[in-house]
Amino acid sequence: MLNFKHLALVLCFLVVNPATFAQLGFSHEIGVIVGPVEFRSDFGNRYDEPTNLGNSGIGIGIIHYINFSYRADCNCYSTDTYFNDHFKLRNEVSWNYTDLDHFGRWVAPNKTSTNADKLRAHHGVAENFDIGTQLEYFPKSIRSFQGFAYRFAPFVSLGIHYTSYSPQASTDYGDKNVYNPNNIYSYWYADDRFLPPVPAGETRKYPIDLDKGDSWSMVTSVGVRYKLGPLSDLMLDLRWQLYFSDWVDGFNHELKDFNKYNDWLIWLNFGYIYYLD
């Protein structure tokens, strides 16, 4: 459940930001997005397609655009500048959910060791609430697209999001306690064969932490709009989102060859956009 800080951010995002730009006369668009998510984390083998396809979930969101090419206060086009005719500001509130399991050669049927059993028994959930802004660039004229000069308008975007994460984890091994070191893969914590040394006087951090947290993330995407009608578009958008944390999935082992990057995701979303003004 969102706390008051998150709720305040949502209200500020949806109300204050659009209202500020409305005073400048820019028009607005609103829409919904939904689609499959591939969450890339410390679960499974890196670059292993069964892992990437197996650890897939769903994402949904509400998006708001500030359209600089058209003025709502006069129902007319704005000043004809390159920025106004090729850029839009996209604001978004979204949520994604992915069940996580271990896939790949270490849990193949021919692996019958205790460690393999512990990997198979370990499960997780990545659940994230996102709020953020992206600047979208349209190589073709936005005015011409709105005037039906062409039906398709490709775009690329770059932005930053604030993420509130609520990870979950469970194990079917032993006493089913994920905080019991005897129930998890030994090389994550007990066996230091592949782990970096711990400074004297310090204790190695346990690889599972299910506390809720927050992180910033970088978002970039490539997509296309299809002009459905005078006041509506369809959208297809492929997103790559890199979190500035490796704890978004609640799991962060330190194996040198298998945990080189922070958590990230790929989201293919389909959207419907309506022009408000």
C-alpha positions as CSV (number, residue, x, y, z in Angstrom):
1,M,0.0,0.0,0.0
2,L,1.3,3.5,-0.9
3,N,2.3,5.7,2.0
4,F,1.5,9.5,2.1
5,K,4.8,10.4,0.5
6,H,4.0,8.3,-2.6
7,L,0.4,9.7,-2.7
8,A,1.7,13.2,-2.5
9,L,4.0,12.6,-5.4
10,V,1.2,11.2,-7.5
11,L,-1.1,14.2,-6.8
12,C,1.8,16.6,-7.5
13,F,2.5,14.8,-10.7
14,L,-1.0,14.6,-12.0
15,V,-2.4,17.9,-10.9
16,V,0.3,20.5,-10.3
17,N,2.5,19.6,-13.3
18,P,-0.3,19.7,-16.0
19,A,-1.9,22.8,-14.4
20,T,1.4,24.6,-14.6
21,F,1.8,24.0,-18.3
22,A,-1.9,24.7,-18.9
23,Q,-1.2,28.3,-17.8
24,L,1.2,28.5,-20.7
25,G,-1.5,27.4,-23.1
26,F,-0.1,24.0,-24.2
27,S,-2.6,21.3,-25.0
28,H,-2.8,17.9,-23.3
29,E,-3.2,14.2,-24.1
30,I,-4.0,11.4,-21.7
31,G,-3.8,7.6,-22.2
32,V,-3.4,4.1,-20.8
33,I,-0.7,1.6,-21.5
34,V,-0.5,-2.2,-20.8
35,G,1.9,-4.9,-21.9
36,P,4.3,-7.7,-21.0
37,V,7.4,-7.1,-18.9
38,E,10.7,-9.0,-18.8
39,F,12.4,-8.3,-15.5
40,R,16.1,-8.9,-15.6
41,S,17.5,-9.5,-12.1
42,D,19.8,-11.8,-10.1
43,F,17.3,-14.7,-10.7
44,G,18.5,-17.2,-13.3
45,N,21.4,-17.0,-15.7
46,R,22.4,-13.8,-17.3
47,Y,21.9,-13.8,-21.1
48,D,19.9,-17.0,-20.8
49,E,16.7,-16.8,-22.9
50,P,14.6,-19.3,-20.8
51,T,15.4,-17.0,-17.8
52,N,14.4,-13.9,-19.6
53,L,11.2,-15.4,-21.0
54,G,10.4,-17.2,-17.8
55,N,10.7,-14.2,-15.6
56,S,8.0,-12.2,-17.4
57,G,5.2,-10.2,-15.9
58,I,2.7,-7.4,-16.6
59,G,2.8,-3.7,-16.5
60,I,0.0,-1.1,-16.7
61,G,0.0,2.7,-16.5
62,I,-1.6,6.0,-17.0
63,I,0.2,8.5,-19.2
64,H,-0.2,12.3,-19.7
65,Y,1.4,14.3,-22.5
66,I,2.1,18.0,-22.9
67,N,1.8,18.8,-26.6
68,F,3.8,21.9,-27.4
69,S,2.6,22.2,-31.0
70,Y,-1.0,23.2,-30.2
71,R,-2.4,25.8,-27.8
72,A,-5.5,25.0,-25.8
73,D,-6.2,28.6,-24.9
74,C,-6.9,29.6,-28.5
75,N,-7.4,26.3,-30.4
76,C,-4.5,27.2,-32.6
77,Y,-1.0,26.1,-33.4
78,S,1.8,27.4,-31.2
79,T,4.9,29.2,-32.5
80,D,6.4,27.2,-35.3
81,T,9.7,26.1,-33.7
82,Y,11.6,22.9,-34.2
83,F,11.1,22.0,-30.5
84,N,7.4,22.6,-30.5
85,D,7.0,20.5,-33.7
86,H,9.2,17.6,-32.7
87,F,9.0,17.1,-28.9
88,K,6.4,16.1,-26.4
89,L,6.7,15.8,-22.6
90,R,5.4,12.5,-21.3
91,N,4.4,12.1,-17.6
92,E,3.6,8.6,-16.3
93,V,2.3,6.7,-13.3
94,S,2.7,2.9,-13.8
95,W,2.9,-0.4,-11.9
96,N,4.6,-3.7,-12.9
97,Y,4.5,-7.2,-11.3
98,T,6.7,-10.2,-12.1
99,D,7.0,-13.6,-10.6
100,L,10.7,-14.6,-10.4
101,D,12.3,-18.1,-10.5
102,H,15.7,-19.6,-11.3
103,F,16.1,-20.9,-14.8
104,G,19.1,-22.1,-16.8
105,R,21.8,-24.8,-16.6
106,W,22.2,-24.7,-12.8
107,V,18.6,-26.0,-12.3
108,A,18.6,-28.3,-15.3
109,P,17.0,-31.8,-14.7
110,N,20.4,-33.4,-14.6
111,K,21.4,-31.2,-11.7
112,T,20.7,-33.2,-8.6
113,S,22.9,-31.5,-5.9
114,T,21.6,-29.9,-2.8
115,N,22.4,-26.5,-4.1
116,A,20.4,-27.2,-7.3
117,D,17.4,-28.1,-5.1
118,K,17.8,-24.9,-3.1
119,L,17.8,-22.9,-6.4
120,R,14.7,-24.6,-7.6
121,A,13.0,-23.9,-4.3
122,H,13.7,-20.2,-4.3
123,H,11.0,-17.9,-5.6
124,G,10.5,-14.2,-5.7
125,V,8.3,-11.3,-6.8
126,A,9.2,-7.9,-8.2
127,E,6.4,-5.4,-7.7
128,N,7.2,-1.8,-8.5
129,F,5.3,1.5,-8.5
130,D,6.7,4.1,-10.9
131,I,6.2,7.8,-11.4
132,G,8.3,9.9,-13.8
133,T,8.8,12.0,-16.9
134,Q,10.2,11.4,-20.3
135,L,11.0,13.7,-23.2
136,E,9.8,12.2,-26.5
137,Y,11.4,13.1,-29.9
138,F,9.4,12.7,-33.1
139,P,11.6,12.9,-36.2
140,K,8.5,13.7,-38.3
141,S,6.4,16.8,-37.8
142,I,3.9,16.6,-35.0
143,R,1.7,19.1,-36.8
144,S,1.6,17.1,-40.0
145,F,0.8,14.0,-38.1
146,Q,-2.1,15.7,-36.3
147,G,-3.3,16.9,-39.8
148,F,-3.3,13.3,-41.2
149,A,-0.4,13.9,-43.5
150,Y,0.7,10.4,-42.5
151,R,-0.7,7.7,-40.2
152,F,2.5,6.6,-38.5
153,A,4.7,8.8,-36.3
154,P,7.9,7.1,-34.8
155,F,9.5,8.4,-31.7
156,V,12.3,7.9,-29.2
157,S,12.4,9.0,-25.6
158,L,14.6,9.5,-22.6
159,G,13.7,10.3,-19.0
160,I,14.0,9.5,-15.3
161,H,11.5,7.7,-13.0
162,Y,11.2,7.4,-9.3
163,T,10.4,3.8,-8.3
164,S,8.9,2.4,-5.1
165,Y,9.6,-1.3,-4.8
166,S,7.9,-4.0,-2.7
167,P,9.8,-7.3,-3.3
168,Q,8.7,-10.7,-2.0
169,A,10.5,-14.0,-1.6
170,S,9.8,-17.6,-0.5
171,T,11.5,-21.0,-0.5
172,D,10.1,-24.5,-0.4
173,Y,13.3,-25.9,1.0
174,G,13.9,-26.9,4.6
175,D,11.9,-24.9,7.1
176,K,10.8,-22.6,4.3
177,N,12.5,-19.6,5.8
178,V,14.4,-17.5,3.2
179,Y,16.4,-15.9,6.0
180,N,17.9,-19.2,7.1
181,P,21.3,-19.5,5.4
182,N,20.9,-23.3,5.2
183,N,17.9,-22.9,2.8
184,I,19.6,-20.8,0.1
185,Y,22.3,-21.5,-2.5
186,S,25.5,-21.8,-0.5
187,Y,27.7,-19.7,-2.8
188,W,25.5,-16.6,-2.2
189,Y,26.4,-16.4,1.5
190,A,28.1,-19.3,3.3
191,D,30.7,-20.4,0.7
192,D,33.2,-17.6,-0.1
193,R,34.8,-19.4,-3.0
194,F,33.4,-16.9,-5.6
195,L,32.5,-14.1,-3.2
196,P,34.6,-10.9,-2.6
197,P,36.4,-10.8,0.7
198,V,34.7,-9.0,3.6
199,P,36.7,-6.4,5.5
200,A,37.9,-7.3,9.0
201,G,35.3,-6.7,11.6
202,E,32.4,-6.6,9.1
203,T,29.7,-9.2,8.4
204,R,28.7,-10.2,4.9
205,K,25.3,-8.7,3.9
206,Y,22.7,-11.4,3.6
207,P,21.6,-11.6,-0.1
208,I,17.9,-11.3,0.5
209,D,16.2,-8.1,1.8
210,L,12.5,-7.8,1.5
211,D,12.1,-4.4,3.0
212,K,10.3,-1.9,0.9
213,G,12.5,0.8,-0.7
214,D,12.8,3.3,-3.4
215,S,15.2,4.1,-6.2
216,W,15.6,6.3,-9.2
217,S,15.8,4.8,-12.7
218,M,16.7,5.8,-16.2
219,V,14.1,5.1,-18.9
220,T,14.6,5.1,-22.6
221,S,12.3,3.8,-25.3
222,V,11.5,3.6,-29.0
223,G,8.0,3.4,-30.4
224,V,5.4,4.5,-32.9
225,R,2.0,6.2,-32.9
226,Y,-0.8,5.4,-35.3
227,K,-3.4,8.1,-36.0
228,L,-6.7,6.5,-35.2
229,G,-8.9,9.6,-35.4
230,P,-8.7,13.4,-35.0
231,L,-8.5,13.1,-31.2
232,S,-7.1,9.6,-30.7
233,D,-3.9,7.6,-31.4
234,L,-2.8,4.0,-30.8
235,M,0.8,3.5,-29.6
236,L,3.4,0.8,-29.5
237,D,6.4,1.4,-27.2
238,L,9.4,-0.7,-26.3
239,R,11.0,0.4,-23.1
240,W,14.3,-0.3,-21.4
241,Q,14.5,0.8,-17.7
242,L,17.6,0.6,-15.6
243,Y,17.3,1.0,-11.9
244,F,20.0,2.7,-9.8
245,S,19.7,-0.2,-7.3
246,D,20.3,-3.9,-7.3
247,W,17.7,-4.6,-4.5
248,V,14.5,-3.9,-6.5
249,D,13.8,-7.6,-6.6
250,G,14.8,-8.1,-3.0
251,F,17.7,-10.2,-4.0
252,N,21.4,-9.2,-4.4
253,H,24.0,-11.9,-4.3
254,E,27.7,-10.9,-4.9
255,L,28.9,-13.7,-7.2
256,K,31.5,-12.0,-9.3
257,D,30.6,-13.5,-12.7
258,F,26.8,-13.4,-12.3
259,N,25.9,-10.1,-10.7
260,K,27.6,-7.3,-12.6
261,Y,24.7,-5.0,-13.1
262,N,21.7,-3.5,-11.3
263,D,18.2,-4.7,-11.9
264,W,16.5,-3.7,-15.2
265,L,13.5,-4.5,-17.3
266,I,12.2,-4.5,-20.8
267,W,8.5,-3.5,-21.3
268,L,6.6,-3.8,-24.5
269,N,3.5,-1.7,-24.0
270,F,0.4,-1.0,-26.1
271,G,-1.4,2.3,-25.5
272,Y,-4.4,4.3,-26.4
273,I,-4.1,8.1,-26.3
274,Y,-6.9,10.7,-26.3
275,Y,-6.4,14.4,-27.1
276,L,-8.1,16.5,-24.4
277,D,-7.8,19.9,-26.1
